[in-house]
């Protein structure tokens, strides 16, 4: 009896293209890359606290979106605390 099993997943066309390019350029099999990615993901989820995992998609209402756009187009001046943090020697 085989110790392997087949799974099915639907991914975006862009993700599939990235996987195709990655595996081809590195000479890897897609099965290997997908299995390794799943194992790394599951291990990270076990080891990292929930607050360390930032959602990859944010949903904003129109008001919040307009505020983000305004801040990106006209960012505020850095605060004294930020200037101090950025000028501190790294050790």
Backbone torsions as a table, in degrees:
resi	resn	phi	psi	omega
1	UNK	NA	137.5	-177.0
2	UNK	-76.3	146.3	176.4
3	UNK	-95.5	16.6	179.1
4	UNK	-113.0	152.7	178.9
5	UNK	-139.6	149.9	-179.3
6	UNK	-100.3	139.4	174.9
7	UNK	-121.9	164.0	178.8
8	UNK	-130.3	138.7	178.1
9	UNK	-146.1	143.8	176.1
10	UNK	-99.8	127.3	178.4
11	UNK	-127.3	163.6	178.6
12	UNK	-66.7	156.9	177.5
13	UNK	-60.0	-36.9	179.9
14	UNK	-64.2	-41.5	178.8
15	UNK	-65.7	-42.2	178.3
16	UNK	-61.8	-41.8	178.3
17	UNK	-62.8	-41.8	177.7
18	UNK	-62.7	-43.3	178.3
19	UNK	-62.5	-44.5	178.8
20	UNK	-59.1	-47.7	-179.8
21	UNK	-64.3	-42.6	-178.6
22	UNK	-62.8	-50.3	-177.4
23	UNK	-65.1	-38.8	179.3
24	UNK	-65.9	-44.3	-176.5
25	UNK	-71.1	-23.7	-179.6
26	UNK	-104.2	-0.1	179.1
27	UNK	65.7	35.9	-178.4
28	UNK	-111.2	158.3	174.6
29	UNK	-86.0	141.3	179.5
30	UNK	-59.1	-40.8	179.9
31	UNK	-55.7	-44.9	-179.0
32	UNK	-62.3	-47.7	-177.5
33	UNK	-63.1	-44.7	-179.8
34	UNK	-63.6	-45.0	179.7
35	UNK	-62.9	-45.0	179.0
36	UNK	-62.0	-41.9	179.6
37	UNK	-61.9	-43.5	178.6
38	UNK	-63.2	-43.4	179.9
39	UNK	-63.5	-43.9	177.7
40	UNK	-62.8	-43.2	-179.3
41	UNK	-61.6	-47.9	-178.2
42	UNK	-65.6	-37.4	178.0
43	UNK	-66.7	-41.7	178.5
44	UNK	-62.4	-41.0	179.6
45	UNK	-64.0	-30.5	177.9
46	UNK	-74.5	-38.7	-171.0
47	UNK	-89.5	-29.7	-175.9
48	UNK	-91.6	143.5	174.7
49	UNK	-68.3	153.5	-177.5
50	UNK	-54.6	-36.8	-177.1
51	UNK	-69.5	-13.0	178.1
52	UNK	-80.6	-15.2	-177.1
53	UNK	-98.2	106.9	-178.5
54	UNK	-89.7	132.1	179.0
55	UNK	-60.9	144.4	-178.7
56	UNK	-82.3	-6.0	-179.5
57	UNK	-137.4	129.6	176.4
58	UNK	-111.7	139.2	177.5
59	UNK	-113.9	121.4	-178.6
60	UNK	-118.2	146.3	171.3
61	UNK	-77.4	171.9	-174.6
62	UNK	-59.2	-39.6	-178.6
63	UNK	-64.6	-46.5	179.9
64	UNK	-64.9	-40.1	179.0
65	UNK	-61.1	-46.0	179.2
66	UNK	-61.7	-35.6	177.6
67	UNK	-66.7	-42.0	177.3
68	UNK	-62.1	-45.7	178.7
69	UNK	-59.1	-45.6	-180.0
70	UNK	-61.6	-40.9	179.3
71	UNK	-67.9	-35.1	177.7
72	UNK	-70.7	-37.4	-179.4
73	UNK	-76.0	-31.4	-179.8
74	UNK	-135.5	74.3	-177.1
75	UNK	-64.6	145.3	177.9
76	UNK	-68.9	157.3	175.9
77	UNK	-65.2	148.2	179.0
78	UNK	-65.4	144.1	178.3
79	UNK	-77.9	166.5	177.4
80	UNK	-60.5	-39.2	-179.7
81	UNK	-64.3	-39.5	178.6
82	UNK	-67.4	-43.0	178.0
83	UNK	-59.4	-43.1	179.5
84	UNK	-63.3	-44.8	-179.5
85	UNK	-61.1	-44.3	-176.7
86	UNK	-74.4	-23.0	-179.7
87	UNK	-92.8	-11.2	-178.5
88	UNK	-66.1	142.2	176.9
89	UNK	-68.4	139.6	-179.8
90	UNK	-92.1	134.1	-176.4
91	UNK	-123.2	NA	NA
